[in-house]
Amino acid sequence: MPTKEDCIYAAGYIDADGCITSDGTRGFRLSVSSTTIEMLEWFKSTFGSNINNQHLPKNENHNTAWKWVVSKKSELKIMLELIIPHMKIKKKQAVLVLDYLNVVGVCKRPKLSEADKQYFNTTKKKLKSLKINNHKQRLSYF
């Protein structure tokens, strides 16, 4: 079980370098990319889930990049519940996805109902809007 300090650190790291996005047509995921595998191994050992190769460089001067990904609904729900109280930048995105998971549920289902599909699409659009607004807000600092 992660400590409170682990959750605070993870929330800050995800606020800075993480990504909350849809996986296309059925759900959402949380990911962190890095060329420092040790950082992602810490996420995996502390919170679970998987590390994938994200980028294998063709140029020998470039580093390999990896991605820690939480996409399983039950794991994503737990992760969001742990970090939301400590988030600042991506808190609205995280709350939006957690609300979706609380409404739709985390059980594996072969197909989403029509109502769940509509709710997914609405949530996906809201998430995209929040990301665009965050980006515009960051650009306004310069």
C-alpha positions, 0 to 999 in steps of 0.5 A, spaced: 500 500 500 502 506 497 504 511 503 501 518 503 508 521 501 508 516 495 501 519 493 503 526 494 509 525 490 505 521 484 500 526 484 505 532 483 509 527 478 503 526 474 501 533 474 507 535 471 509 529 466 503 525 466 497 524 461 490 522 462 486 521 456 481 516 452 484 509 450 479 511 443 472 508 444 471 504 451 475 507 456 480 512 459 488 511 461 493 514 465 500 514 463 507 517 465 513 517 459 520 517 461 527 516 459 528 514 466 526 507 467 527 507 474 522 512 475 517 508 472 519 502 475 518 506 482 511 507 479 510 500 477 512 497 484 508 502 488 502 502 484 502 496 480 500 496 472 505 496 466 511 499 463 511 499 455 517 501 450 514 507 448 520 509 443 526 505 441 531 510 438 534 509 431 539 515 433 544 512 438 545 519 441 537 518 443 535 515 449 530 509 449 523 512 452 518 508 456 511 509 458 508 506 465 500 505 463 494 504 468 488 502 463 484 497 467 478 500 470 479 498 477 486 500 477 485 506 474 479 508 479 484 506 485 490 510 482 485 516 481 482 516 488 489 516 491 492 522 487 486 526 486 486 530 493 494 532 492 493 534 484 493 541 482 494 542 474 490 535 472 485 535 478 479 536 474 481 531 468 482 526 474 475 528 477 472 527 470 474 520 469 473 518 476 466 520 476 465 516 469 468 510 472 463 511 478 457 511 474 459 506 468 463 501 473 469 498 473 467 491 471 469 488 465 463 488 460 464 486 452 460 492 450 458 498 453 450 500 453 448 506 448 447 510 454 454 508 457 457 510 450 454 517 450 456 518 457 463 516 454 463 520 448 461 526 453 466 525 458 471 524 452 469 531 449 470 534 456 476 531 457 479 534 451 476 541 452 480 541 459 486 539 456 485 545 451 484 550 456 490 548 460 494 548 454 492 555 453 492 557 460 500 555 460 501 559 453 498 565 456 504 565 461 509 567 456 
